[in-house]
Amino acid sequence: MPTDEDRPASDWNFATTGWTMVFSAVDVNNQPAREEFARLYWFPLYAFARRRGNSPAAAEDAVQSFLGRILNDGSLGLMAQTGGRFRDVLRESFKNELTDAFRRDNTRKRRPPGGFVYIDAVDLEARFAMEPADSRTPEGAYDRLCARALLDAVADRLRHEDPAVGHPGLFSHLMDCLNSDPDREVHAAVAARLGLDEGSLRNMVPPFRRRFRVLFRQYVAATLSDSGRVDDEIRDLRAAVSK
């Protein structure tokens, strides 16, 4: 039986060295990886465009055009040749997109050959309005949202990976226990509400933490060209979220 470290975190092939997410999304036949890639970076890019002064419509159009283009014209594969942290490479490429006057002023011509990227319907501006006040630069806020997106992706993966912890109330409690143990009274109250033995609930916490950390590490590694920098990137992402 495979261990936690051996099980894949998603449809990405984690045996690939460096930037696994990128290489998987480049494959036009790997639709799950392409959709997950777009879903992961859609909102960070949208918020970045909005914080740089673009209107909601212009920001949405820019992200849609940008992702559609790089997923269909080979640009994503070329990005992989630059190395480094993918979120940085993606941001700088998108910044060029935003400052390209021709693309900005000619919406009709911006439609990529492969069509627009599919993304689940979501009110982007409503979500943007709910973002906390942030005095950081657009780049700093973008880093925070990229970190948040990775955490959310891992949580979503873990929620569907193990039906035993998929109950909303139980999953929420286990997420609250990721970094510290709540008071015994809280454990007891949750256990009673869910019809679980308090000891059994406590025993779920350590493996849940371990699996979350394994998955998060795999997701982070998939965004780097150098797997030896995973620990540094995790520290940077934690700092980005906590600021």
C-alpha positions in Angstrom: 0.0 0.0 0.0 1.4 3.4 -0.9 2.4 5.8 1.9 1.2 9.4 2.2 4.4 10.5 0.5 3.8 8.1 -2.4 0.2 9.0 -3.2 -0.3 11.7 -5.9 -1.8 15.0 -4.8 -3.7 15.6 -8.1 -3.7 14.6 -11.7 -0.3 16.2 -12.1 2.6 13.7 -12.5 4.7 14.5 -9.4 7.5 12.2 -10.7 8.4 15.0 -13.1 11.2 17.2 -11.9 10.4 20.8 -11.5 7.4 22.9 -12.5 5.2 19.8 -12.7 2.1 21.9 -12.8 3.3 23.8 -15.8 4.3 20.8 -17.8 1.0 19.1 -17.1 -1.0 22.2 -18.1 0.9 22.5 -21.3 -0.5 19.2 -22.5 -3.7 20.0 -24.4 -5.0 16.5 -23.6 -4.7 17.0 -19.9 -7.9 19.0 -19.3 -8.1 18.4 -15.6 -4.6 19.8 -15.1 -5.3 22.8 -17.4 -8.5 23.6 -15.5 -6.8 23.3 -12.1 -4.0 25.5 -13.3 -6.4 28.2 -14.5 -8.5 27.9 -11.3 -5.5 28.3 -9.1 -4.1 31.5 -10.7 -7.3 33.2 -12.0 -8.1 35.2 -8.9 -4.5 36.2 -7.9 -4.1 37.6 -11.5 -7.4 39.3 -11.4 -6.7 41.0 -8.1 -3.3 42.0 -9.3 -4.8 43.7 -12.4 -7.4 45.5 -10.2 -4.8 46.7 -7.7 -2.9 48.2 -10.7 -5.9 50.3 -11.5 -7.7 48.3 -14.1 -11.5 48.3 -14.2 -13.3 45.0 -13.3 -14.2 44.4 -16.9 -10.7 45.2 -18.2 -9.1 43.0 -15.5 -11.4 40.0 -16.2 -10.8 40.4 -19.9 -7.0 40.6 -19.4 -6.9 37.5 -17.3 -9.1 35.5 -19.6 -7.1 36.5 -22.7 -3.7 35.9 -20.9 -4.6 32.5 -19.6 -6.3 31.5 -22.9 -3.2 32.5 -24.8 -0.5 30.9 -22.8 -2.4 27.7 -22.5 -2.9 27.5 -26.3 0.1 29.1 -28.0 3.0 27.3 -26.4 3.9 30.3 -24.1 3.5 28.3 -21.0 6.1 25.8 -22.1 8.5 28.6 -23.0 8.0 30.0 -19.5 9.3 26.7 -18.1 12.7 27.4 -19.7 13.3 30.5 -17.5 13.4 28.6 -14.2 12.7 30.0 -10.8 9.4 30.5 -9.0 6.4 30.1 -11.3 4.3 32.7 -9.6 7.0 35.3 -10.2 7.4 34.3 -13.9 3.6 34.3 -14.3 3.2 37.7 -12.7 5.9 39.3 -14.8 4.4 37.9 -18.0 1.0 39.1 -17.0 2.3 42.5 -16.2 3.6 42.7 -19.8 0.1 41.8 -20.9 -1.4 44.6 -18.9 1.0 47.2 -20.3 0.6 46.2 -23.9 -1.6 49.0 -25.2 -2.6 47.2 -28.4 -3.9 44.2 -26.4 -5.6 46.5 -23.8 -7.4 48.6 -26.4 -8.4 46.0 -28.9 -10.5 43.5 -26.9 -11.8 41.7 -30.0 -8.3 41.0 -31.2 -7.2 39.7 -27.9 -9.3 36.5 -28.1 -6.7 33.7 -28.2 -6.8 31.2 -31.1 -7.8 28.4 -28.7 -10.7 30.3 -27.2 -11.2 31.6 -23.7 -10.2 29.5 -20.7 -13.0 27.8 -18.9 -13.4 28.8 -15.3 -16.2 28.1 -12.9 -18.7 31.0 -12.7 -17.8 33.3 -9.9 -18.5 36.9 -9.1 -14.9 38.0 -9.2 -15.6 41.6 -8.2 -17.6 40.5 -5.2 -14.8 38.3 -4.1 -12.3 41.2 -4.7 -14.5 43.5 -2.6 -14.3 41.0 0.3 -10.5 41.0 0.3 -9.1 42.7 3.5 -7.6 46.1 3.2 -4.0 45.6 2.1 -1.4 48.3 2.0 1.1 46.2 0.2 2.1 46.7 -3.4 0.1 44.8 -6.0 3.0 42.3 -6.2 2.9 41.7 -2.4 -0.8 41.2 -2.4 -0.5 38.9 -5.4 2.0 36.7 -3.5 -0.5 36.5 -0.6 -3.3 35.4 -2.9 -1.0 32.8 -4.6 -0.2 31.3 -1.2 -3.9 31.4 -0.3 -4.8 29.7 -3.5 -2.3 26.9 -2.9 -3.7 26.3 0.6 -7.2 26.3 -0.7 -6.3 23.8 -3.5 -4.7 21.5 -0.9 -7.7 21.7 1.4 -10.1 21.0 -1.5 -8.0 18.0 -2.6 -7.9 16.6 1.0 -11.6 17.2 1.5 -12.4 14.9 -1.5 -9.5 12.5 -1.0 -10.8 11.1 2.3 -14.5 10.6 2.7 -13.9 10.0 6.4 -13.1 13.7 7.0 -15.3 15.1 4.2 -18.2 16.1 6.6 -18.2 19.9 6.6 -18.2 20.3 10.3 -15.5 17.7 10.9 -13.3 19.0 8.1 -13.6 22.6 9.3 -12.6 21.5 12.8 -9.6 19.5 11.5 -8.5 22.6 9.5 -8.7 24.6 12.7 -6.3 22.1 14.2 -3.6 22.4 11.6 -1.3 24.7 13.5 -2.5 24.2 17.1 -4.8 22.2 19.3 -8.0 23.9 20.4 -9.2 23.8 24.0 -10.4 20.4 25.2 -13.9 21.9 25.6 -13.9 22.8 21.9 -12.9 19.2 21.0 -15.6 17.8 23.3 -18.3 20.1 21.9 -17.4 19.3 18.2 -17.3 15.6 19.0 -20.7 15.7 20.7 -22.2 17.7 17.8 -20.8 15.2 15.2 -21.6 12.1 17.3 -18.0 11.1 17.7 -15.9 9.9 20.6 -13.7 12.7 21.8 -10.6 10.5 21.7 -11.4 9.4 18.2 -11.7 13.0 17.1 -8.3 13.8 18.7 -6.7 10.8 16.9 -7.8 12.2 13.6 -5.8 15.4 14.0 -2.1 14.1 13.6 -2.7 12.1 10.4 -4.7 15.0 9.0 -1.9 17.4 9.7 0.7 15.1 8.1 -1.3 14.5 5.0 -2.0 18.3 4.6 1.7 19.1 4.9 2.7 16.3 2.4 0.2 17.6 -0.1 1.1 21.3 0.4 4.8 20.4 -0.1 4.0 18.6 -3.3 1.9 21.4 -4.6 4.6 23.9 -3.9 7.3 21.7 -5.5 5.1 21.6 -8.6 5.5 25.4 -9.0 9.3 25.4 -8.8 12.0 24.6 -11.3 14.4 23.6 -8.4 13.0 21.1 -6.0 15.8 22.0 -3.6 14.1 25.4 -2.9 10.8 24.0 -1.6 11.6 24.8 2.0 12.5 28.4 1.1 9.3 28.8 -0.9 7.2 27.4 1.9 8.7 30.0 4.3 8.1 32.8 1.7 4.5 31.7 1.3 3.9 31.5 5.0 5.3 35.0 5.3 3.1 36.3 2.5 0.0 34.9 4.2 0.9 36.2 7.7 1.8 39.8 6.7 
